[in-house]
Amino acid sequence: MAEKIRLKVKCHACGNVMEGTAKYGKGHYVPEGLDFEFIATGKIVEKSGQTRVKGEVTVVCPNCEVKNRYEI
């Protein structure tokens, strides 16, 4: 089953707010809206037993073209 990743980040350089989503599942993801690179680094298990993907996102700001990296 694919997990939906919602991304809303602010550019480190210019402050532009970038939003996008992606569906992640079985080792690949499909971006929707904002194009970003996603690398899965592990899983987070919640108290209820549900798991979420833990990863690193790299996105290039469309406003100033600075590469931004975030952990989600």
C-alpha positions as CSV (number, residue, x, y, z in Angstrom):
1,M,0.0,0.0,0.0
2,A,1.3,3.4,-0.9
3,E,1.9,6.1,1.7
4,K,1.1,9.7,0.9
5,I,3.8,12.2,1.8
6,R,2.8,15.8,2.1
7,L,5.6,18.4,1.9
8,K,5.4,22.0,2.8
9,V,8.8,23.7,3.3
10,K,10.3,27.1,3.2
11,C,13.4,27.9,1.1
12,H,16.5,28.6,3.3
13,A,17.6,31.5,1.0
14,C,14.6,33.4,-0.2
15,G,11.8,32.3,2.1
16,N,9.6,30.9,-0.7
17,V,7.1,28.4,0.5
18,M,7.0,25.2,-1.6
19,E,4.3,22.6,-1.4
20,G,4.0,19.2,-3.0
21,T,2.9,15.6,-2.4
22,A,4.1,12.2,-3.4
23,K,3.0,8.6,-3.1
24,Y,5.7,6.3,-1.7
25,G,5.5,2.5,-1.8
26,K,7.7,-0.6,-2.5
27,G,10.9,1.4,-3.0
28,H,9.7,4.1,-5.4
29,Y,7.8,7.3,-5.2
30,V,5.6,9.4,-7.6
31,P,5.7,13.2,-7.1
32,E,2.6,15.3,-7.5
33,G,2.9,19.1,-7.8
34,L,6.4,20.1,-6.6
35,D,9.1,17.9,-8.0
36,F,11.5,16.7,-5.2
37,E,14.0,14.0,-4.6
38,F,13.1,11.6,-1.8
39,I,15.4,9.1,-0.1
40,A,13.9,6.7,2.5
41,T,16.1,6.3,5.6
42,G,13.9,4.2,7.8
43,K,10.5,3.7,9.5
44,I,8.7,5.3,12.4
45,V,6.4,3.1,14.4
46,E,3.7,4.9,16.3
47,K,2.1,3.8,19.6
48,S,-1.0,2.6,17.7
49,G,1.2,0.2,15.6
50,Q,1.0,2.2,12.4
51,T,4.3,2.8,10.5
52,R,5.3,5.8,8.5
53,V,8.3,6.3,6.3
54,K,11.2,8.4,7.5
55,G,13.4,10.0,4.9
56,E,15.3,12.9,3.4
57,V,14.0,15.3,0.8
58,T,16.0,17.5,-1.6
59,V,14.2,20.2,-3.5
60,V,15.4,23.0,-5.8
61,C,13.6,26.3,-5.1
62,P,11.8,27.4,-8.4
63,N,12.2,31.1,-7.3
64,C,16.0,31.3,-6.6
65,E,17.3,27.9,-7.7
66,V,18.9,27.1,-4.3
67,K,19.0,23.4,-3.4
68,N,17.3,22.7,0.0
69,R,17.5,19.5,2.1
70,Y,15.1,18.5,4.8
71,E,14.5,15.5,7.0
72,I,10.9,14.3,7.2
